[in-house]
Amino acid sequence: MKLDGLVSGLKTEELIKALMDVSAIPKTLITNKIADRNSVITNLQSLNKTLQELVDKAKTAAAPTSLASFTATSSSETVTVTAGAKAGAFSTAIVVDAVATSHSVVTAAAGATAWGGTFTLVGSDGEAIEVTPVGTGPQDLAKAINASKAGVSATVVPAGTDADGKPLSRIQLTSSATGEVGAFTAYRGTAAQVAGGTAADLVGEPGAAVLTQGADARIRLFAGTAAEQTLNSASNTISVGEGIEVTVTRVSAEPVTVSVARDAKKQSATAEAFVKEIAALLTRIDNGSKATVGEVGETTTLGVFTGDSTVRNLRGALANAVQHPVDGVSPSSIGITVSDKGVLSFDADKFAAALAEDPEGTQELFSSVSARVQTVTTQYSDKYDGLLTQRITGQEDEVKTLKTQVERWDVRLEQRRATLERTYAQLEVQLSKLQSQSSWLTSQLAGLTPSDS
């Protein structure tokens, strides 16, 4: 019940509100603290996510061949070259004598009911696989072969009609694998009959044929010299050197020149991209740790990471990882430097020069620096016991405690409001009673007869 000014004329609601605002100051301070902590948590989580991404990049950069990058060229479009991480500078001529082919046969034409019974497929390794279709039609046999996992695919091919006008069909069988290893034979009969020599070879039937014989790809290196060497492969991709493969698509009697060379520009770009990732992270920490000091009478604004020892230690650990020498060799020798103001930079020209002079040493130094970065980022961002992860967890626990305090203050303030409302309500009631008594006394005094002098 609201009694605002009913008897006393006081603005009771305003008084209660003012008193409640004063009582709620501790809750407001806690609420502001929660908002501040949530902002810190959000920024720490974002920083931690960036660190976790940097862990993967550092792991890649720490590999002994992380800078490996090559350009591979061929003098013919029928030959393509790929260079892996272990490749080196290389150039040679090859002659393509043969390309790999899949073994493929087609059966003789037969009627719609000539495909029942048991068939046997024998691979180049001598393994025999029996296939028994559920029906007698060509589709039944093709389905059974495709489901047999014999490494052979079957397709029904229309073959016209017989003398009576009834449809005829063939089945084309093709090895899934190229090369001699994919060669096979197909028989009408069981595996035992094949072994006994009594099964009928499907390709031997009148009208059947071998379409392509399964054969390996074959190339020659150093053709026409005393060092001529033949390389075979079941596929059309053949290794011609460590980390270097050629893929052939057509026979070529003329020599094809294949070359592999280091791509220094791309190598430098790879290193620069990684260093810039670290530099951006350091700058982000620096910007988040700045405190803006206001003029006299103005507020000093703190950065989201200002005073956070965990973030400060992370920043120092990362800087140390990229600037401290490795076995007495400074990273600055390959263009990775930290200025006196703590700014990390990368000198692409210096890195390229170091790479040209000593590619192995440059790779080793870069990998060692990257490995240290990986160690630091893992130490801080590990999802279980990372130092930054624990810092985030601690902040979240503090927020939970503060929220519990806010809930308790809500209860106290409700009780305080109820008490104030009762107090002021009683005040109005008591004042009303006093006014009533005052009015009664006044009326009684007014009714008294004045005495004679």
C-alpha positions as CSV (number, residue, x, y, z in Angstrom):
1,M,0.0,0.0,0.0
2,K,1.4,3.4,-1.0
3,L,0.9,6.2,1.5
4,D,3.1,8.8,-0.3
5,G,2.3,12.2,1.3
6,L,-1.2,11.0,2.5
7,V,-0.8,12.5,6.0
8,S,2.7,13.8,6.4
9,G,3.0,15.4,3.0
10,L,6.4,13.7,2.6
11,K,7.4,12.2,-0.7
12,T,7.7,8.8,0.7
13,E,8.4,7.0,-2.5
14,E,11.3,9.3,-3.4
15,L,12.7,8.9,0.1
16,I,12.6,5.2,-0.1
17,K,14.1,5.2,-3.6
18,A,17.0,7.4,-2.4
19,L,17.6,5.2,0.6
20,M,17.5,2.1,-1.6
21,D,20.0,3.7,-4.0
22,V,22.4,4.2,-1.1
23,S,21.8,0.6,0.1
24,A,22.4,-0.8,-3.4
25,I,25.8,0.8,-3.8
26,P,27.7,-2.4,-2.8
27,K,25.6,-4.4,-5.3
28,T,26.3,-1.9,-8.0
29,L,30.0,-2.1,-7.3
30,I,29.8,-5.9,-7.6
31,T,27.8,-5.8,-10.8
32,N,30.3,-3.4,-12.3
33,K,33.1,-5.7,-11.3
34,I,31.3,-8.6,-13.0
35,A,31.0,-6.6,-16.2
36,D,34.7,-5.8,-16.0
37,R,35.7,-9.4,-15.3
38,N,33.5,-10.6,-18.2
39,S,35.2,-8.2,-20.5
40,V,38.6,-9.5,-19.4
41,I,37.4,-13.1,-19.8
42,T,36.2,-12.4,-23.4
43,N,39.5,-10.9,-24.3
44,L,41.5,-13.7,-22.7
45,Q,39.5,-16.3,-24.5
46,S,40.1,-14.6,-27.8
47,L,43.8,-14.4,-27.0
48,N,43.8,-18.0,-26.1
49,K,42.1,-19.0,-29.3
50,T,44.8,-17.1,-31.3
51,L,47.5,-18.9,-29.3
52,Q,46.0,-22.3,-30.0
53,E,45.9,-21.5,-33.7
54,L,49.6,-20.4,-33.4
55,V,50.5,-23.7,-31.8
56,D,49.5,-25.6,-35.0
57,K,51.3,-23.1,-37.2
58,A,54.4,-23.3,-35.0
59,K,54.3,-27.1,-35.2
60,T,54.3,-26.9,-39.0
61,A,57.0,-24.3,-39.0
62,A,59.2,-26.4,-36.7
63,A,59.3,-29.3,-39.1
64,P,62.7,-29.9,-40.7
65,T,61.3,-29.3,-44.1
66,S,58.9,-26.4,-43.3
67,L,60.6,-24.1,-45.8
68,A,60.7,-26.6,-48.6
69,S,59.2,-25.0,-51.7
70,F,60.1,-25.8,-55.3
71,T,59.0,-25.0,-58.8
72,A,58.7,-28.0,-61.0
73,T,58.5,-27.7,-64.8
74,S,58.3,-30.1,-67.8
75,S,59.0,-29.5,-71.5
76,S,55.9,-31.4,-72.5
77,E,52.3,-31.2,-71.4
78,T,52.1,-35.0,-71.5
79,V,54.4,-35.1,-68.4
80,T,53.8,-33.3,-65.1
81,V,56.2,-32.9,-62.3
82,T,55.6,-32.6,-58.5
83,A,58.2,-31.8,-55.9
84,G,57.7,-32.8,-52.2
85,A,59.3,-31.5,-49.1
86,K,62.4,-33.7,-49.5
87,A,63.1,-32.7,-53.1
88,G,66.2,-30.9,-54.2
89,A,67.4,-29.1,-57.3
90,F,67.1,-31.6,-60.2
91,S,66.9,-31.7,-63.9
92,T,66.9,-34.7,-66.3
93,A,65.4,-35.9,-69.5
94,I,63.0,-38.9,-69.7
95,V,61.6,-41.0,-72.5
96,V,58.1,-42.3,-72.0
97,D,57.9,-45.8,-73.5
98,A,54.5,-46.8,-72.1
99,V,51.7,-45.6,-70.0
100,A,49.9,-47.7,-67.4
101,T,46.6,-49.3,-68.6
102,S,43.8,-51.1,-66.9
103,H,43.2,-54.7,-68.0
104,S,39.8,-54.8,-69.8
105,V,37.9,-57.7,-71.6
106,V,34.5,-58.1,-73.1
107,T,32.6,-61.4,-73.2
108,A,30.9,-63.0,-76.2
109,A,27.3,-62.0,-76.9
110,A,24.8,-64.2,-75.2
111,G,21.0,-64.3,-74.5
112,A,19.1,-63.1,-71.5
113,T,19.3,-66.4,-69.6
114,A,22.9,-67.4,-70.3
115,W,24.5,-65.7,-67.3
116,G,23.5,-68.0,-64.5
117,G,25.7,-70.4,-62.5
118,T,29.1,-69.8,-60.9
119,F,31.9,-67.7,-62.4
120,T,35.5,-67.3,-61.2
121,L,37.8,-64.3,-61.4
122,V,41.5,-65.0,-61.1
123,G,43.8,-62.1,-60.3
124,S,47.5,-61.7,-61.3
125,D,48.5,-63.0,-57.9
126,G,46.6,-66.3,-58.6
127,E,43.8,-65.6,-56.1
128,A,40.5,-67.0,-57.3
129,I,37.2,-65.4,-56.3
130,E,33.9,-67.2,-57.1
131,V,30.9,-65.1,-58.1
132,T,27.4,-66.6,-58.2
133,P,24.6,-64.3,-59.4
134,V,21.1,-64.7,-57.9
135,G,19.6,-64.8,-61.4
136,T,20.5,-65.7,-65.0
137,G,20.4,-62.3,-66.6
138,P,23.5,-60.2,-67.5
139,Q,22.5,-57.5,-65.0
140,D,22.5,-60.2,-62.3
141,L,26.0,-61.3,-63.1
142,A,27.3,-57.7,-63.4
143,K,25.8,-56.8,-60.0
144,A,27.4,-59.9,-58.4
145,I,30.8,-59.1,-59.8
146,N,30.7,-55.5,-58.7
147,A,29.7,-56.6,-55.2
148,S,32.5,-59.3,-55.0
149,K,35.3,-56.9,-54.2
150,A,37.5,-58.7,-56.7
151,G,38.9,-55.4,-58.0
152,V,37.0,-55.8,-61.2
153,S,34.0,-53.7,-62.4
154,A,31.4,-55.1,-64.7
155,T,29.1,-53.2,-67.2
156,V,26.4,-54.7,-69.4
157,V,26.7,-53.8,-73.0
158,P,23.8,-54.3,-75.5
159,A,24.8,-56.6,-78.4
160,G,21.9,-56.5,-80.8
161,T,19.5,-59.5,-81.3
162,D,19.8,-63.1,-82.3
163,A,18.2,-64.8,-85.3
164,D,14.9,-64.9,-83.4
165,G,15.0,-61.2,-82.6
166,K,15.7,-61.8,-79.0
167,P,18.1,-59.3,-77.3
168,L,21.8,-60.2,-76.8
169,S,24.2,-58.7,-74.3
170,R,27.9,-58.7,-73.5
171,I,29.6,-57.9,-70.2
172,Q,32.7,-55.7,-70.2
173,L,35.1,-56.4,-67.3
174,T,37.7,-53.8,-66.3
175,S,40.3,-53.9,-63.6
176,S,40.0,-51.2,-60.9
177,A,43.8,-51.0,-60.8
178,T,46.1,-50.1,-63.6
179,G,49.3,-51.9,-64.4
180,E,50.2,-55.6,-64.7
181,V,49.1,-56.1,-61.2
182,G,45.5,-55.5,-62.3
183,A,45.5,-58.2,-65.0
184,F,42.9,-61.0,-64.5
185,T,41.2,-63.9,-66.2
186,A,37.5,-64.8,-66.0
187,Y,36.1,-68.3,-66.2
188,R,32.7,-69.9,-66.4
189,G,32.9,-72.4,-63.6
190,T,34.0,-72.9,-60.0
191,A,37.5,-72.3,-58.6
192,A,38.0,-76.0,-58.4
193,Q,37.1,-76.4,-62.1
194,V,39.6,-73.6,-62.9
195,A,42.3,-75.5,-61.0
196,G,41.3,-78.7,-62.7
197,G,41.4,-77.1,-66.2
198,T,37.8,-77.8,-66.9
199,A,36.4,-74.3,-66.6
200,A,35.7,-72.3,-69.8
201,D,37.8,-69.1,-70.3
202,L,35.3,-66.3,-71.1
203,V,37.8,-64.5,-73.3
204,G,38.4,-67.8,-75.2
205,E,34.7,-68.0,-76.3
206,P,34.0,-66.9,-79.9
207,G,33.2,-63.2,-80.1
208,A,35.0,-62.4,-76.8
209,A,38.1,-60.2,-76.8
210,V,40.8,-58.5,-74.7
211,L,40.3,-54.8,-75.1
212,T,43.4,-53.6,-73.2
213,Q,46.1,-55.6,-71.6
214,G,47.0,-54.5,-68.1
215,A,50.4,-53.0,-68.4
216,D,52.8,-50.9,-66.3
217,A,53.9,-47.4,-67.2
218,R,57.6,-47.4,-68.3
219,I,60.0,-44.6,-68.7
220,R,63.8,-44.3,-69.4
221,L,66.2,-42.0,-67.6
222,F,69.5,-41.0,-69.3
223,A,68.3,-42.6,-72.6
224,G,71.1,-43.3,-75.1
225,T,73.9,-43.2,-72.5
226,A,75.7,-46.0,-70.7
227,A,73.7,-45.1,-67.6
228,E,70.3,-45.6,-69.3
229,Q,67.8,-46.8,-66.7
230,T,64.2,-48.1,-67.0
231,L,61.6,-47.3,-64.3
232,N,58.3,-49.2,-64.2
233,S,55.1,-48.3,-62.2
234,A,51.7,-49.9,-62.0
235,S,50.3,-46.3,-62.0
236,N,51.2,-43.4,-64.3
237,T,53.0,-41.6,-61.5
238,I,56.7,-42.6,-61.1
239,S,59.3,-41.5,-58.6
240,V,62.4,-40.2,-60.4
241,G,64.2,-38.8,-57.3
242,E,63.7,-38.2,-53.6
243,G,60.5,-36.3,-53.3
244,I,60.2,-35.9,-57.1
245,E,57.5,-37.6,-59.1
246,V,56.4,-37.4,-62.7
247,T,53.0,-38.3,-64.1
248,V,52.9,-39.4,-67.7
249,T,49.8,-39.4,-69.9
250,R,51.1,-40.4,-73.3
251,V,54.0,-42.2,-74.9
252,S,56.7,-39.9,-76.1
253,A,59.7,-41.1,-78.2
254,E,61.3,-37.7,-77.9
255,P,63.0,-37.0,-74.5
256,V,61.0,-34.8,-72.1
257,T,63.0,-32.5,-69.8
258,V,61.8,-32.3,-66.2
259,S,63.3,-29.8,-63.8
260,V,63.0,-28.9,-60.1
261,A,64.3,-25.7,-58.6
262,R,64.1,-24.0,-55.2
263,D,61.4,-21.3,-55.0
264,A,63.3,-18.8,-52.8
265,K,60.5,-16.2,-53.0
266,K,57.9,-18.6,-51.7
267,Q,60.3,-19.9,-49.0
268,S,60.8,-16.3,-47.7
269,A,57.1,-15.7,-47.9
270,T,56.4,-18.8,-45.7
271,A,58.8,-17.6,-43.0
272,E,57.6,-14.0,-43.2
273,A,53.9,-15.1,-42.8
274,F,54.8,-17.0,-39.6
275,V,56.8,-14.3,-38.1
276,K,54.1,-11.7,-38.8
277,E,51.6,-14.0,-36.9
278,I,53.8,-13.7,-33.8
279,A,54.4,-10.0,-34.3
280,A,50.6,-9.3,-34.6
281,L,50.1,-11.3,-31.3
282,L,52.8,-9.3,-29.5
283,T,51.3,-6.0,-30.8
284,R,47.8,-7.1,-29.6
285,I,49.1,-7.8,-26.1
286,D,50.9,-4.4,-26.1
287,N,47.8,-2.5,-27.1
288,G,45.7,-4.3,-24.6
289,S,48.2,-3.6,-21.8
290,K,48.4,0.2,-22.3
291,A,47.0,2.6,-19.7
292,T,45.8,6.0,-20.9
293,V,46.5,8.6,-18.2
294,G,44.0,11.4,-18.2
295,E,44.7,15.1,-17.4
296,V,44.2,16.5,-13.9
297,G,40.6,15.7,-12.9
298,E,40.1,13.2,-15.8
299,T,39.8,9.4,-15.5
300,T,42.8,7.1,-16.2
301,T,41.7,4.3,-18.6
302,L,43.3,0.9,-18.1
303,G,43.8,-1.6,-20.9
304,V,42.1,-5.0,-20.7
305,F,45.4,-6.7,-20.0
306,T,46.9,-4.0,-17.8
307,G,48.4,-5.5,-14.7
308,D,47.7,-9.1,-15.8
309,S,50.9,-10.9,-14.9
310,T,50.0,-14.0,-16.9
311,V,49.6,-12.1,-20.2
312,R,52.8,-10.1,-19.3
313,N,54.8,-13.3,-18.8
314,L,53.4,-14.7,-22.1
315,R,54.5,-11.6,-23.9
316,G,58.0,-12.0,-22.5
317,A,58.2,-15.7,-23.2
318,L,57.2,-15.2,-26.9
319,A,59.7,-12.4,-27.3
320,N,62.5,-14.5,-25.8
321,A,61.6,-17.5,-28.0
322,V,62.1,-15.5,-31.2
323,Q,65.1,-13.4,-30.3
324,H,67.4,-15.6,-28.2
325,P,70.3,-17.3,-30.0
326,V,70.1,-21.0,-31.0
327,D,73.5,-22.7,-30.4
328,G,75.2,-19.4,-30.5
329,V,73.5,-18.2,-33.7
330,S,71.1,-15.2,-33.4
331,P,67.8,-15.3,-35.3
332,S,68.7,-11.8,-36.4
333,S,71.2,-13.4,-38.8
334,I,68.3,-14.6,-40.9
335,G,66.3,-11.4,-40.6
336,I,64.2,-12.1,-37.5
337,T,64.8,-9.2,-35.1
338,V,63.2,-7.5,-32.0
339,S,63.8,-3.8,-31.6
340,D,64.6,-2.0,-28.4
341,K,60.9,-1.2,-28.1
342,G,60.0,-4.8,-28.4
343,V,58.7,-4.7,-31.9
344,L,59.2,-8.0,-33.9
345,S,60.1,-7.6,-37.5
346,F,61.2,-9.7,-40.5
347,D,63.8,-8.7,-43.1
348,A,62.8,-10.6,-46.2
349,D,65.9,-9.7,-48.2
350,K,68.2,-10.8,-45.3
351,F,66.3,-14.0,-45.0
352,A,66.6,-14.7,-48.7
353,A,70.3,-14.0,-48.7
354,A,70.8,-16.4,-45.7
355,L,68.8,-19.0,-47.5
356,A,70.8,-18.7,-50.6
357,E,74.1,-18.9,-48.7
358,D,73.2,-21.7,-46.3
359,P,69.8,-23.3,-46.9
360,E,70.2,-26.1,-44.5
361,G,71.5,-23.9,-41.7
362,T,68.7,-21.3,-42.3
363,Q,66.1,-24.1,-42.2
364,E,67.5,-25.5,-39.0
365,L,67.6,-22.1,-37.2
366,F,64.1,-21.2,-38.4
367,S,62.8,-24.6,-37.2
368,S,64.5,-24.2,-33.8
369,V,62.9,-20.8,-33.3
370,S,59.5,-22.2,-34.4
371,A,59.9,-25.1,-32.0
372,R,60.5,-22.7,-29.1
373,V,57.4,-20.7,-30.1
374,Q,55.4,-24.0,-30.2
375,T,56.6,-24.8,-26.6
376,V,55.6,-21.4,-25.3
377,T,52.2,-21.3,-27.0
378,T,51.4,-24.8,-25.8
379,Q,52.5,-24.0,-22.3
380,Y,50.0,-21.1,-22.1
381,S,47.1,-22.3,-24.3
382,D,46.8,-26.0,-23.5
383,K,43.1,-26.7,-22.9
384,Y,43.7,-28.6,-19.7
385,D,46.6,-27.0,-17.8
386,G,47.7,-24.1,-20.0
387,L,48.7,-21.0,-17.9
388,L,46.3,-18.7,-19.8
389,T,43.6,-21.4,-19.7
390,Q,43.9,-21.5,-15.9
391,R,43.8,-17.7,-15.8
392,I,40.5,-17.8,-17.7
393,T,39.1,-20.5,-15.4
394,G,40.1,-18.4,-12.3
395,Q,38.3,-15.4,-13.7
396,E,35.2,-17.4,-14.5
397,D,35.2,-18.8,-10.9
398,E,35.5,-15.3,-9.5
399,V,32.5,-14.2,-11.7
400,K,30.4,-17.1,-10.3
401,T,31.3,-16.0,-6.8
402,L,30.4,-12.4,-7.5
403,K,27.1,-13.5,-9.1
404,T,26.3,-15.4,-5.9
405,Q,27.0,-12.2,-3.9
406,V,24.6,-10.2,-6.2
407,E,21.9,-12.8,-5.6
408,R,22.3,-12.4,-1.8
409,W,22.2,-8.6,-2.1
410,D,19.0,-8.9,-4.1
411,V,17.5,-10.7,-1.1
412,R,18.8,-8.1,1.4
413,L,17.6,-5.2,-0.7
414,E,14.2,-6.6,-1.0
415,Q,14.1,-7.0,2.7
416,R,15.4,-3.5,3.2
417,R,12.7,-2.1,0.8
418,A,10.0,-4.0,2.7
419,T,11.3,-2.6,6.0
420,L,11.3,1.0,4.8
421,E,7.8,0.7,3.3
422,R,6.5,-0.7,6.6
423,T,8.3,2.1,8.6
424,Y,6.9,4.9,6.5
425,A,3.5,3.3,6.4
426,Q,3.5,3.2,10.2
427,L,4.7,6.8,10.3
428,E,1.7,7.9,8.3
429,V,-0.6,5.8,10.5
430,Q,0.8,7.3,13.7
431,L,0.6,10.8,12.3
432,S,-3.0,10.2,11.3
433,K,-3.8,9.1,14.9
434,L,-2.0,12.2,16.3
435,Q,-4.0,14.4,13.9
436,S,-7.2,12.8,15.0
437,Q,-6.4,13.3,18.7
438,S,-5.4,16.9,18.0
439,S,-8.7,17.6,16.2
440,W,-10.6,16.0,19.1
441,L,-8.8,18.0,21.8
442,T,-9.4,21.2,19.8
443,S,-13.1,20.5,19.5
444,Q,-13.3,19.8,23.2
445,L,-11.5,23.0,24.1
446,A,-13.7,24.9,21.8
447,G,-16.9,23.5,23.6
448,L,-15.9,24.6,27.1
449,T,-18.1,27.5,28.4
450,P,-16.0,30.6,29.3
451,S,-16.2,31.4,33.1
452,D,-17.5,34.8,34.4
453,S,-15.0,37.3,35.6
